Amino acid sequence: MHKTVVIAHRGFHRDYPENTLEAFKAALDLGVDGVEFDVQETADGEFIVHHDEDISGRSIGSLSLADVAGCRVAGGYRVPTLQEALNILGKGLVLLVELKQVRSLEKFLAILRRYVDKAWTVLVSFDAALIERLAVLAPELPRAVISEPKDSAVAIATAGTAGFTQLAAGMVTGDLVEKAHARGDLVFVWDGGDQATMRRALLCSPDVIMTDRPDIVIREMRKL
């Protein structure tokens, strides 16, 4: 059985708000292989790590970086800048960087390239047009369109990338994994939330599992 890469979705946020420096540090302490996080662009062309398009009801697109610095999320935690997040996550990790409302792609890429291992950094988005632009601007970086498939499996391929078969953990079977690998796809799984489902998914040997509970996934992997 080959090792499944464990990605902490927005860090390990059982005890801290997601996408905070504290959640990223907690994920690293667990020993995850990588971290997924979200990038937004402020009104003055700076980049922060935050999932939603607003903070405390105010649109990020209307806030300057100085405005964001004064904001707090649940429990009084700061919203990190992209550079602060990358200073912690650094090199040697698999990074899934989801681009949300990002306009200044060249500036974003210039920052990213200073911090990351390109072979271990995947740029993802629900916006297929944005991913196609990245294929031109950053052909050296793997990238993929995020899907929310209603069928059992959806293979996603974009210019210059390997295919990704994306599956919810409850949909994974050994047969689906074998067929995806025969096509040359990597099998990317997101967890279904409960321990039994994640264990069954891991037994099918997917290539990557992205999870909100990396502690449970790592514990189950140690039992296999």
Contacts in CASP RR format, 6 or more apart in sequence:
PFRMAT RR
TARGET T0000
AUTHOR 0000-0000-0000
METHOD contacts of the structure
MODEL  1
MHKTVVIAHRGFHRDYPENTLEAFKAALDLGVDGVEFDVQETADGEFIVH
HDEDISGRSIGSLSLADVAGCRVAGGYRVPTLQEALNILGKGLVLLVELK
QVRSLEKFLAILRRYVDKAWTVLVSFDAALIERLAVLAPELPRAVISEPK
DSAVAIATAGTAGFTQLAAGMVTGDLVEKAHARGDLVFVWDGGDQATMRR
ALLCSPDVIMTDRPDIVIREMRKL
1 205 0 8 1.000
1 224 0 8 1.000
2 205 0 8 1.000
2 207 0 8 1.000
3 221 0 8 1.000
4 202 0 8 1.000
4 205 0 8 1.000
4 206 0 8 1.000
4 207 0 8 1.000
4 208 0 8 1.000
4 209 0 8 1.000
4 221 0 8 1.000
5 33 0 8 1.000
5 34 0 8 1.000
5 94 0 8 1.000
5 207 0 8 1.000
5 208 0 8 1.000
5 209 0 8 1.000
6 32 0 8 1.000
6 33 0 8 1.000
6 34 0 8 1.000
6 209 0 8 1.000
6 211 0 8 1.000
6 214 0 8 1.000
6 217 0 8 1.000
6 218 0 8 1.000
6 221 0 8 1.000
7 32 0 8 1.000
7 33 0 8 1.000
7 34 0 8 1.000
7 35 0 8 1.000
7 36 0 8 1.000
7 94 0 8 1.000
7 96 0 8 1.000
7 208 0 8 1.000
7 209 0 8 1.000
7 210 0 8 1.000
7 211 0 8 1.000
7 214 0 8 1.000
8 27 0 8 1.000
8 30 0 8 1.000
8 32 0 8 1.000
8 34 0 8 1.000
8 35 0 8 1.000
8 36 0 8 1.000
8 210 0 8 1.000
8 211 0 8 1.000
8 214 0 8 1.000
9 18 0 8 1.000
9 36 0 8 1.000
9 190 0 8 1.000
9 210 0 8 1.000
9 211 0 8 1.000
9 212 0 8 1.000
10 18 0 8 1.000
10 19 0 8 1.000
10 23 0 8 1.000
10 35 0 8 1.000
10 36 0 8 1.000
10 37 0 8 1.000
10 38 0 8 1.000
10 51 0 8 1.000
10 212 0 8 1.000
11 18 0 8 1.000
11 19 0 8 1.000
11 23 0 8 1.000
11 24 0 8 1.000
11 26 0 8 1.000
11 27 0 8 1.000
11 32 0 8 1.000
11 35 0 8 1.000
11 36 0 8 1.000
11 37 0 8 1.000
11 214 0 8 1.000
12 23 0 8 1.000
12 26 0 8 1.000
12 27 0 8 1.000
12 29 0 8 1.000
12 30 0 8 1.000
12 32 0 8 1.000
12 214 0 8 1.000
12 215 0 8 1.000
13 19 0 8 1.000
13 20 0 8 1.000
13 23 0 8 1.000
13 26 0 8 1.000
13 212 0 8 1.000
14 26 0 8 1.000
14 213 0 8 1.000
14 215 0 8 1.000
15 22 0 8 1.000
15 26 0 8 1.000
16 22 0 8 1.000
16 23 0 8 1.000
16 26 0 8 1.000
16 77 0 8 1.000
17 23 0 8 1.000
17 73 0 8 1.000
17 74 0 8 1.000
17 75 0 8 1.000
17 77 0 8 1.000
18 51 0 8 1.000
19 37 0 8 1.000
19 38 0 8 1.000
19 49 0 8 1.000
19 50 0 8 1.000
19 51 0 8 1.000
19 79 0 8 1.000
19 80 0 8 1.000
20 73 0 8 1.000
20 77 0 8 1.000
20 78 0 8 1.000
20 79 0 8 1.000
20 80 0 8 1.000
21 78 0 8 1.000
21 80 0 8 1.000
21 84 0 8 1.000
21 85 0 8 1.000
21 88 0 8 1.000
22 77 0 8 1.000
24 35 0 8 1.000
24 37 0 8 1.000
24 85 0 8 1.000
24 88 0 8 1.000
24 89 0 8 1.000
25 88 0 8 1.000
27 34 0 8 1.000
27 35 0 8 1.000
27 214 0 8 1.000
28 35 0 8 1.000
28 88 0 8 1.000
28 89 0 8 1.000
28 93 0 8 1.000
30 214 0 8 1.000
30 215 0 8 1.000
30 218 0 8 1.000
31 214 0 8 1.000
31 218 0 8 1.000
32 93 0 8 1.000
32 214 0 8 1.000
32 218 0 8 1.000
33 93 0 8 1.000
33 94 0 8 1.000
34 89 0 8 1.000
34 93 0 8 1.000
34 94 0 8 1.000
34 95 0 8 1.000
34 96 0 8 1.000
35 89 0 8 1.000
35 93 0 8 1.000
35 94 0 8 1.000
35 95 0 8 1.000
35 96 0 8 1.000
36 95 0 8 1.000
36 96 0 8 1.000
36 97 0 8 1.000
36 98 0 8 1.000
36 210 0 8 1.000
37 49 0 8 1.000
37 85 0 8 1.000
37 89 0 8 1.000
37 95 0 8 1.000
37 96 0 8 1.000
37 97 0 8 1.000
37 98 0 8 1.000
38 49 0 8 1.000
38 50 0 8 1.000
38 51 0 8 1.000
38 98 0 8 1.000
38 100 0 8 1.000
39 47 0 8 1.000
39 48 0 8 1.000
39 49 0 8 1.000
39 82 0 8 1.000
39 97 0 8 1.000
39 98 0 8 1.000
39 99 0 8 1.000
39 100 0 8 1.000
39 102 0 8 1.000
39 108 0 8 1.000
40 47 0 8 1.000
40 48 0 8 1.000
40 49 0 8 1.000
40 50 0 8 1.000
40 53 0 8 1.000
40 60 0 8 1.000
40 61 0 8 1.000
40 100 0 8 1.000
40 101 0 8 1.000
40 102 0 8 1.000
41 47 0 8 1.000
41 48 0 8 1.000
41 60 0 8 1.000
41 61 0 8 1.000
41 101 0 8 1.000
41 102 0 8 1.000
41 103 0 8 1.000
41 104 0 8 1.000
41 108 0 8 1.000
42 48 0 8 1.000
42 60 0 8 1.000
42 61 0 8 1.000
42 63 0 8 1.000
42 64 0 8 1.000
42 65 0 8 1.000
42 67 0 8 1.000
42 68 0 8 1.000
43 60 0 8 1.000
43 61 0 8 1.000
43 62 0 8 1.000
43 63 0 8 1.000
43 64 0 8 1.000
43 67 0 8 1.000
44 64 0 8 1.000
44 65 0 8 1.000
45 65 0 8 1.000
45 103 0 8 1.000
45 104 0 8 1.000
45 107 0 8 1.000
46 64 0 8 1.000
46 65 0 8 1.000
46 81 0 8 1.000
47 81 0 8 1.000
47 82 0 8 1.000
47 83 0 8 1.000
47 102 0 8 1.000
47 107 0 8 1.000
47 108 0 8 1.000
47 111 0 8 1.000
48 60 0 8 1.000
48 65 0 8 1.000
48 68 0 8 1.000
48 79 0 8 1.000
48 80 0 8 1.000
48 81 0 8 1.000
48 82 0 8 1.000
49 79 0 8 1.000
49 80 0 8 1.000
49 81 0 8 1.000
49 82 0 8 1.000
49 84 0 8 1.000
49 85 0 8 1.000
50 60 0 8 1.000
50 79 0 8 1.000
51 100 0 8 1.000
53 59 0 8 1.000
53 60 0 8 1.000
53 61 0 8 1.000
53 100 0 8 1.000
53 101 0 8 1.000
54 60 0 8 1.000
55 63 0 8 1.000
55 68 0 8 1.000
55 71 0 8 1.000
55 73 0 8 1.000
55 79 0 8 1.000
56 71 0 8 1.000
58 67 0 8 1.000
58 71 0 8 1.000
60 68 0 8 1.000
60 101 0 8 1.000
61 101 0 8 1.000
63 71 0 8 1.000
65 81 0 8 1.000
68 79 0 8 1.000
69 78 0 8 1.000
69 79 0 8 1.000
70 78 0 8 1.000
71 78 0 8 1.000
71 79 0 8 1.000
72 78 0 8 1.000
72 79 0 8 1.000
73 79 0 8 1.000
82 108 0 8 1.000
82 111 0 8 1.000
82 112 0 8 1.000
83 111 0 8 1.000
83 115 0 8 1.000
86 111 0 8 1.000
86 112 0 8 1.000
86 115 0 8 1.000
86 116 0 8 1.000
87 115 0 8 1.000
89 95 0 8 1.000
89 115 0 8 1.000
90 115 0 8 1.000
90 116 0 8 1.000
91 115 0 8 1.000
91 116 0 8 1.000
91 117 0 8 1.000
91 120 0 8 1.000
92 117 0 8 1.000
92 120 0 8 1.000
93 120 0 8 1.000
94 120 0 8 1.000
94 121 0 8 1.000
94 122 0 8 1.000
94 208 0 8 1.000
95 116 0 8 1.000
95 120 0 8 1.000
95 121 0 8 1.000
95 122 0 8 1.000
96 122 0 8 1.000
96 124 0 8 1.000
96 210 0 8 1.000
97 112 0 8 1.000
97 121 0 8 1.000
97 122 0 8 1.000
97 123 0 8 1.000
97 124 0 8 1.000
98 124 0 8 1.000
98 125 0 8 1.000
98 146 0 8 1.000
99 108 0 8 1.000
99 123 0 8 1.000
99 124 0 8 1.000
99 125 0 8 1.000
99 127 0 8 1.000
99 130 0 8 1.000
100 125 0 8 1.000
102 108 0 8 1.000
102 130 0 8 1.000
105 130 0 8 1.000
105 133 0 8 1.000
105 134 0 8 1.000
105 137 0 8 1.000
106 137 0 8 1.000
109 134 0 8 1.000
109 137 0 8 1.000
109 138 0 8 1.000
109 141 0 8 1.000
112 121 0 8 1.000
118 140 0 8 1.000
118 141 0 8 1.000
121 141 0 8 1.000
121 142 0 8 1.000
122 141 0 8 1.000
122 142 0 8 1.000
122 143 0 8 1.000
122 144 0 8 1.000
123 131 0 8 1.000
123 134 0 8 1.000
123 138 0 8 1.000
123 141 0 8 1.000
123 142 0 8 1.000
123 143 0 8 1.000
123 144 0 8 1.000
124 131 0 8 1.000
124 143 0 8 1.000
124 144 0 8 1.000
124 145 0 8 1.000
124 146 0 8 1.000
125 131 0 8 1.000
125 145 0 8 1.000
125 146 0 8 1.000
126 145 0 8 1.000
126 146 0 8 1.000
127 145 0 8 1.000
128 145 0 8 1.000
128 158 0 8 1.000
131 143 0 8 1.000
131 144 0 8 1.000
131 145 0 8 1.000
131 158 0 8 1.000
132 158 0 8 1.000
132 159 0 8 1.000
134 141 0 8 1.000
134 143 0 8 1.000
135 143 0 8 1.000
135 158 0 8 1.000
135 159 0 8 1.000
135 160 0 8 1.000
135 161 0 8 1.000
139 160 0 8 1.000
142 161 0 8 1.000
142 162 0 8 1.000
143 158 0 8 1.000
143 161 0 8 1.000
144 156 0 8 1.000
144 158 0 8 1.000
144 161 0 8 1.000
144 163 0 8 1.000
144 164 0 8 1.000
145 156 0 8 1.000
145 158 0 8 1.000
146 156 0 8 1.000
146 166 0 8 1.000
147 154 0 8 1.000
147 156 0 8 1.000
147 166 0 8 1.000
149 166 0 8 1.000
149 167 0 8 1.000
152 167 0 8 1.000
152 171 0 8 1.000
152 176 0 8 1.000
153 165 0 8 1.000
153 166 0 8 1.000
153 167 0 8 1.000
153 171 0 8 1.000
153 176 0 8 1.000
153 180 0 8 1.000
154 165 0 8 1.000
154 166 0 8 1.000
155 163 0 8 1.000
155 164 0 8 1.000
155 165 0 8 1.000
155 180 0 8 1.000
155 183 0 8 1.000
155 185 0 8 1.000
156 163 0 8 1.000
156 164 0 8 1.000
156 165 0 8 1.000
156 166 0 8 1.000
157 163 0 8 1.000
157 164 0 8 1.000
162 184 0 8 1.000
162 185 0 8 1.000
162 186 0 8 1.000
163 183 0 8 1.000
163 184 0 8 1.000
163 185 0 8 1.000
163 186 0 8 1.000
164 185 0 8 1.000
164 186 0 8 1.000
164 187 0 8 1.000
164 188 0 8 1.000
165 176 0 8 1.000
165 180 0 8 1.000
165 183 0 8 1.000
165 185 0 8 1.000
165 186 0 8 1.000
165 187 0 8 1.000
165 188 0 8 1.000
166 188 0 8 1.000
166 189 0 8 1.000
166 190 0 8 1.000
167 176 0 8 1.000
167 187 0 8 1.000
167 188 0 8 1.000
167 189 0 8 1.000
167 190 0 8 1.000
167 206 0 8 1.000
168 189 0 8 1.000
168 190 0 8 1.000
168 192 0 8 1.000
169 189 0 8 1.000
169 190 0 8 1.000
169 191 0 8 1.000
169 192 0 8 1.000
169 193 0 8 1.000
169 197 0 8 1.000
169 198 0 8 1.000
169 200 0 8 1.000
169 201 0 8 1.000
169 209 0 8 1.000
170 192 0 8 1.000
170 197 0 8 1.000
170 200 0 8 1.000
170 201 0 8 1.000
172 187 0 8 1.000
172 189 0 8 1.000
172 200 0 8 1.000
172 201 0 8 1.000
172 204 0 8 1.000
172 206 0 8 1.000
173 204 0 8 1.000
174 204 0 8 1.000
174 205 0 8 1.000
176 187 0 8 1.000
176 204 0 8 1.000
177 187 0 8 1.000
177 204 0 8 1.000
177 205 0 8 1.000
177 206 0 8 1.000
180 186 0 8 1.000
180 187 0 8 1.000
181 187 0 8 1.000
186 207 0 8 1.000
186 208 0 8 1.000
187 206 0 8 1.000
187 207 0 8 1.000
187 208 0 8 1.000
188 206 0 8 1.000
188 207 0 8 1.000
188 208 0 8 1.000
188 210 0 8 1.000
189 201 0 8 1.000
189 206 0 8 1.000
189 208 0 8 1.000
189 209 0 8 1.000
189 210 0 8 1.000
190 209 0 8 1.000
190 210 0 8 1.000
190 211 0 8 1.000
191 197 0 8 1.000
191 198 0 8 1.000
191 201 0 8 1.000
191 209 0 8 1.000
191 210 0 8 1.000
191 211 0 8 1.000
191 212 0 8 1.000
191 213 0 8 1.000
191 217 0 8 1.000
192 198 0 8 1.000
193 211 0 8 1.000
193 212 0 8 1.000
193 213 0 8 1.000
195 216 0 8 1.000
195 220 0 8 1.000
198 209 0 8 1.000
198 211 0 8 1.000
198 213 0 8 1.000
198 216 0 8 1.000
198 217 0 8 1.000
198 220 0 8 1.000
199 220 0 8 1.000
199 223 0 8 1.000
201 209 0 8 1.000
202 209 0 8 1.000
202 217 0 8 1.000
202 220 0 8 1.000
202 221 0 8 1.000
202 224 0 8 1.000
203 224 0 8 1.000
209 217 0 8 1.000
211 217 0 8 1.000
END
